[in-house]
Amino acid sequence: MTVFIFLGSLLAAMAIGLPIAYALLASGVALMWHLDLFDAQILAQNVINGADSFPLLAVPFFMLAGEIMNVGGLSRRIVHLALTLVGHKRGGLGFVAIVAACMLAALSGSAVADTAALASLLLPMMKRAGHDPARAGGLIASAGIIAPVIPPSIGFVIFGVAANLSISKLFMAGIVPGLLMGLSIALAWWFVAKKEAISTPPKASWEERLAALKESTWALFLPVIVIVGLKMGVFTPTEAAVVAAVYALVVSMLVYKEMSWGQLCEAFLSSAKTTAVIMLLVAAAMVSAWLITVAEIPDQMIALLEPFMGNKTLLLIAIMVLVMVVGTAMDMTPTILILTPVLMPVVKAADIDPIYFGVLFIINNSIGLITPPVGTVLNVVAGVGKMKMDQVTRGVLPFMGAQLTVMFLMVFFPVLVTGPARWFYG
């Protein structure tokens, strides 16, 4: 009955058009009434405590770094470097999108920001080259969702705070899985591009490649600084976010000199708006998280999944299917905040490595960004490319299938995640 009231009130609030944050508060109030615990002071206290987290300071700074990189020329130089390296191959512009997406993922950690940059720079070029616009848009959308998996990842920050796990370990564990996601869509694109009659850009000379590398060197140093700094323990993920934002600002204004003070103000404003949305969601979700614990919903979930508890693989498959279903109707941040306090006790009871589970969970939520009907990243590509949503949805299907295949391979072969992760963080 408790689970029914929580989910029923949440879905009802969403159905009448309430924003997710207010729907979470409404479901929390409904659960408090049911448990005879309603107290406005407790409600307010949990909302305040939800946002009062030092690790969450990483979110606004990573968002700011992504905005500055897009405006300040760092993203454009990364795309140009990828173009000189693989643009001349058959379907080369698609490979450029994938390579650039992996590089950009190591800079910002925001799927929306990376996808917007890739779509605005590469989608017109792919259309002019003769690629199917829907297929090109689908590829760019699927490449953009690598950003929440390769560090620095805003998704890992939010999950780490919600699950009380080491964000640095989550960052290190996400490197190889993120690259495998890129490899999977590269293989899918290779099969798709073979059937298209397209023109390819001329092969860049080594002088042009070296010039592009020199131009993008400052941008390429950023992920090296962040990852090496985290690996060596020089700074925490929150401090890494500050370093990323300051570095991007210095490079954009003093080295590349492509960002004006007006554009800087716009970048601050845009990142502040996005951060405000995320932080309100986090604060509202803390009310639900506290009540979920008080109502012993995790214990009920463990009892429900008891038949799978003896087989970790079957349990993970069941959980992944559940997350996939939720991801079709809900954005990444609320999904993380709602499901983490419910699923983590189940994962720990089954003796599953929580870092390993966190990587699978974030990959699944990332794929949810290109899953209709919500599909936030699909909407970004459709908006930038001036296409209909159903066109992009049709184009993304083969690449979504490739990434789902990789995710389930990680379920069956955990060493794909745990092996590299242990090497990175010892």
Secondary structure, 3 states (H helix, E strand, C coil): CHHHHHHHHHHHHHHCCCCHHHHHHHHHHHHHHHCCCCCHHHHHHHHHHHHCCCHHHHHHHHHHHHHHHHHHCHHHHHHHHHHHHHCCCCCHHHHHHHHHHHHHHCCCCCHHHHHHHHHHHHHHHHHHCCCCHHHHHHHHHHHHCCCCCCCCCHHHHHHHHHHCCCHHHHHHHCHHHHHHHHHHHHHHHHHHHCCCCCCCCCCCCHHHHHHHHHHHHHHHHHHHHHHHHHHCCCCCHHHHHHHHHHHHHHHHHHHCCCCCHHHHHHHHHHHHHHHHHHHHHHHHHHHHHHHHHHCCHHHHHHHHCHHHCCCHHHHHHHHHHHHHHHHCCCCHHHHHHHHHHHHHHHHHHCCCCHHHHHHHHHHHHHHHCCCCCCCHHHHHHHHHHCCCHHHHHHHHHHHHHHHHHHHHHHHHCCHHHHHHHHHHHC
